[in-house]
């Protein structure tokens, strides 16, 4: 068994939120070793309240990755995703409370994640990108500085104003486990997910960018299907790649994967009401060597615009591996 484990290809995902959940769900049933490096900049919703009230590190994105990799029964996975609708715990998520309580009991968030991994019997490893208590800041094109991931994710400012730069305050150093995972990876999958509030915060952590450049892994960026008002409003496919390369450098990515199938108008109607648009892949230089652009149907069926994880996304990623 040990010899078989050492021969398994090691895939590392970098991101946060539902994007990481999608990729991990796509890959978890394949014969690979999985590690999920997760952003620690979240400050909204249940996570934000727990950070403010108890001084804990953000549990929400970590919880999603844990559940995605969990080999426990459905009831336990549902329990970790359960959100209270009334009473003192309104809008709080059980899994977030559980992780925060574990952090207090064990004395560190790192140990809390390890214990929760055991409880959920996860197939792989979930790694906070940093163990420092940091907050995301953004500077808009007007010069206005937005403080806090929650205020970037759900803007109170004019969402049409582009983001020019993002950074962490205070500066953060990388979790050594994250560096080791990147350096031992055979393939690194970045995204999908909110560009400035879930993906790029990982690259703002000291040491992560250098490790990505040094790693011999294939590095793949998986682009979103839709733009997000307030973060990527007006973006075309190339703009996503340009933003990623601004923070990790050019010629680091090996592939960028884009969805080529447009959802039907009836599905897009709801998104248009929220100023969210299908990511336009026209104008991409398909002869570009690095990253090489891969256009493929990744669309799931249904009323929501989502990646199809197991049949489509997994197939593309395993082929690239």
Buried (B, 14 or more C-beta within 10 A) or exposed (E): EEEEEEEEBBBBBBBBBBBBBBBBBBBBEBEBBBBBBBBBBBBBBBBBBBBEEEEBBBBBBBBBBBBBBBEBEEEBBEBBEBBBEEEEBEEBBBBBBBBBBBBEEBEEBBEBBBBBBEBBEBBBBBBBBBBBBBBBBBBBEEEEEBEBBBBBBEBEBEBEBBBEEBBBEEEBEBBEBBBBBBBBBBBBBBBBBBBBBBBBBBBBBEBBBBBBEEBEBBBBBBBBBBBBBBBBBEBBBBBBBEBBBEBBBEEBBBBBBBBEEBBEEEBBEEBEEEBBBBBBBEEBEEEEEEBBBBBBEBBBEEEEBBBBBBEBBBBBBBEBB
